Amino acid sequence: MAFGLYAHRSYAHLATPERWEFIAWDQTFADTQAQSWLLGIAGGRQVVCELTYSSEQLIAVRAGVGVAGLPCFIGDRDRDLVWIDERAPYFARDIWLVVQSDLHKTHPVRAVMDFMVAVVSEHPDLASR
C-alpha cells in the first residue's frame, strides 16, 4: 500500500514547501516506519498535530490543518486533496490478510478473502504509485 504526501487544495502554504506544517502519527506509532518516513520528510518543519489513525489525519488534512502522509488509495480519490512533492522518498506498507486456519475454507470467509484479493489485484494503485 503506497503512501504519498497530501494537502487540501486550499492549504495556505501549498505553494511554499518550506512553510508546510505536518500531521503526524501519535506516540503510539513513534517507532514505525511510516512515522520515520514522514518525520524524515518534515525535517525541521513543524508538526502541528499528532493523531492515531489515518482516518483522523484525513479529517485534519481536509480541514486544511497541514500536510499528511496518507495511503494513495485514500488521498487520490478525494477531490479536495492534492498529491504534493512527487520527489518525496517512496514509502509503502504491506497489506496482510490473516485468517484463522479453521475458518479459511468456510464460505463466508472465503468469499471475503476472494473479494479482497480481487480488489487489490484489479487496482494496482493500491500497491504502488
KEDRENFI-605130 format. One record per residue (C-alpha): residue number from 1; z, y, x. Coordinates in nm, 4 decimals. Layout:
n->NUM; up->Z; north->Y; east->X
...
# end
This chain:
n->1; up->0.0000; north->0.0000; east->0.0000
n->2; up->-0.1266; north->0.3125; east->0.1760
n->3; up->0.0687; north->0.6382; east->0.1733
n->4; up->-0.0533; north->0.9945; east->0.2057
n->5; up->0.0855; north->1.3461; east->0.2032
n->6; up->0.0619; north->1.5177; east->-0.1351
n->7; up->0.1471; north->1.8584; east->-0.2774
n->8; up->0.0908; north->2.0256; east->-0.6120
n->9; up->-0.2383; north->2.2138; east->-0.6175
n->10; up->-0.0446; north->2.5381; east->-0.6757
n->11; up->0.2135; north->2.4742; east->-0.3998
n->12; up->0.2899; north->2.8148; east->-0.2477
n->13; up->0.2366; north->2.7048; east->0.1150
n->14; up->-0.0584; north->2.4704; east->0.0601
n->15; up->-0.2858; north->2.6666; east->0.2962
n->16; up->-0.0202; north->2.7228; east->0.5632
n->17; up->0.0884; north->2.3837; east->0.7042
n->18; up->0.3383; north->2.5444; east->0.9397
n->19; up->0.5367; north->2.6525; east->0.6309
n->20; up->0.5283; north->2.3200; east->0.4463
n->21; up->0.8654; north->2.2034; east->0.3152
n->22; up->0.9174; north->1.8314; east->0.2804
n->23; up->1.0614; north->1.5987; east->0.0201
n->24; up->1.2154; north->1.3007; east->0.1998
n->25; up->1.3997; north->0.9855; east->0.1033
n->26; up->1.7784; north->0.9990; east->0.0904
n->27; up->2.0216; north->0.8371; east->0.3357
n->28; up->1.9757; north->0.5005; east->0.1660
n->29; up->1.6350; north->0.4891; east->0.3352
n->30; up->1.7256; north->0.6672; east->0.6596
n->31; up->1.6258; north->0.3722; east->0.8789
n->32; up->1.2998; north->0.2836; east->0.7060
n->33; up->0.9500; north->0.3123; east->0.8486
n->34; up->0.8478; north->0.5350; east->0.5572
n->35; up->1.1223; north->0.7857; east->0.6365
n->36; up->1.0401; north->0.7800; east->1.0078
n->37; up->0.6721; north->0.8355; east->0.9268
n->38; up->0.7457; north->1.1326; east->0.7017
n->39; up->1.0007; north->1.2963; east->0.9322
n->40; up->0.7665; north->1.2460; east->1.2270
n->41; up->0.5005; north->1.4459; east->1.0427
n->42; up->0.7529; north->1.7081; east->0.9309
n->43; up->0.8641; north->1.7650; east->1.2892
n->44; up->1.0869; north->2.0712; east->1.2882
n->45; up->0.9796; north->2.1855; east->0.9429
n->46; up->1.2391; north->2.1970; east->0.6667
n->47; up->1.3323; north->1.9053; east->0.4417
n->48; up->1.4181; north->2.0751; east->0.1113
n->49; up->1.5414; north->1.7706; east->-0.0771
n->50; up->1.6149; north->1.4030; east->-0.0324
n->51; up->1.5552; north->1.1619; east->-0.3170
n->52; up->1.5946; north->0.7887; east->-0.3669
n->53; up->1.2770; north->0.6878; east->-0.5481
n->54; up->0.9072; north->0.7685; east->-0.5205
n->55; up->0.9140; north->0.8441; east->-0.8941
n->56; up->1.1690; north->1.1194; east->-0.8260
n->57; up->0.9588; north->1.2505; east->-0.5400
n->58; up->0.6572; north->1.2613; east->-0.7707
n->59; up->0.8525; north->1.4770; east->-1.0153
n->60; up->0.9576; north->1.7117; east->-0.7330
n->61; up->0.6016; north->1.7384; east->-0.5987
n->62; up->0.4660; north->1.8078; east->-0.9470
n->63; up->0.7284; north->2.0841; east->-0.9812
n->64; up->0.5978; north->2.2466; east->-0.6620
n->65; up->0.9104; north->2.1797; east->-0.4550
n->66; up->0.7219; north->2.0696; east->-0.1438
n->67; up->0.5174; north->1.8019; east->0.0302
n->68; up->0.5950; north->1.4322; east->-0.0115
n->69; up->0.4673; north->1.1036; east->0.1229
n->70; up->0.3548; north->0.9133; east->-0.1849
n->71; up->0.1680; north->0.5889; east->-0.2355
n->72; up->-0.2007; north->0.6828; east->-0.2567
n->73; up->-0.2480; north->0.4943; east->-0.5816
n->74; up->0.0029; north->0.7353; east->-0.7385
n->75; up->-0.0991; north->1.0591; east->-0.5690
n->76; up->-0.4745; north->1.0078; east->-0.6031
n->77; up->-0.4540; north->0.9540; east->-0.9771
n->78; up->-0.2549; north->1.2677; east->-1.0536
n->79; up->-0.4966; north->1.5545; east->-1.1197
n->80; up->-0.2302; north->1.8144; east->-1.0399
n->81; up->-0.1757; north->1.6823; east->-0.6871
n->82; up->-0.3887; north->1.7207; east->-0.3784
n->83; up->-0.4009; north->1.4946; east->-0.0761
n->84; up->-0.3300; north->1.7059; east->0.2295
n->85; up->-0.3556; north->1.6628; east->0.6040
n->86; up->-0.6040; north->1.3820; east->0.6428
n->87; up->-0.5186; north->1.3957; east->1.0150
n->88; up->-0.1654; north->1.2691; east->0.9484
n->89; up->-0.0817; north->0.9330; east->1.1074
n->90; up->-0.1682; north->0.6362; east->0.8873
n->91; up->0.1161; north->0.4588; east->0.7106
n->92; up->0.1138; north->0.1604; east->0.4753
n->93; up->0.3695; north->-0.0836; east->0.3405
n->94; up->0.3163; north->-0.4462; east->0.2495
n->95; up->0.3175; north->-0.5421; east->-0.1157
n->96; up->0.5191; north->-0.8553; east->-0.1816
n->97; up->0.5105; north->-1.0808; east->-0.4828
n->98; up->0.8191; north->-1.3020; east->-0.4845
n->99; up->0.8775; north->-1.5726; east->-0.7433
n->100; up->1.1404; north->-1.8426; east->-0.7748
n->101; up->0.9937; north->-2.1782; east->-0.6765
n->102; up->1.0951; north->-2.3415; east->-1.0046
n->103; up->0.9167; north->-2.0731; east->-1.2104
n->104; up->0.5910; north->-2.0083; east->-1.0267
n->105; up->0.3937; north->-2.2615; east->-1.2340
n->106; up->0.5204; north->-2.1577; east->-1.5777
n->107; up->0.2502; north->-1.9993; east->-1.7911
n->108; up->0.4073; north->-1.6533; east->-1.8411
n->109; up->0.4985; north->-1.6122; east->-1.4741
n->110; up->0.1608; north->-1.7454; east->-1.3578
n->111; up->-0.0157; north->-1.5005; east->-1.5918
n->112; up->0.1730; north->-1.2048; east->-1.4429
n->113; up->0.1108; north->-1.3268; east->-1.0874
n->114; up->-0.2616; north->-1.3723; east->-1.1514
n->115; up->-0.2828; north->-1.0286; east->-1.3131
n->116; up->-0.1119; north->-0.8592; east->-1.0189
n->117; up->-0.3350; north->-1.0333; east->-0.7659
n->118; up->-0.6436; north->-0.9327; east->-0.9674
n->119; up->-0.5374; north->-0.5683; east->-0.9901
n->120; up->-0.4739; north->-0.5397; east->-0.6166
n->121; up->-0.7971; north->-0.7261; east->-0.5375
n->122; up->-1.0043; north->-0.5076; east->-0.7699
n->123; up->-0.8558; north->-0.1833; east->-0.6374
n->124; up->-0.8782; north->-0.1760; east->-0.2607
n->125; up->-0.7393; north->0.1772; east->-0.2658
n->126; up->-0.4002; north->0.0182; east->-0.3305
n->127; up->-0.4184; north->-0.1422; east->0.0101
n->128; up->-0.5875; north->0.1228; east->0.2234
n->129; up->-0.7043; north->0.4815; east->0.2195
# end
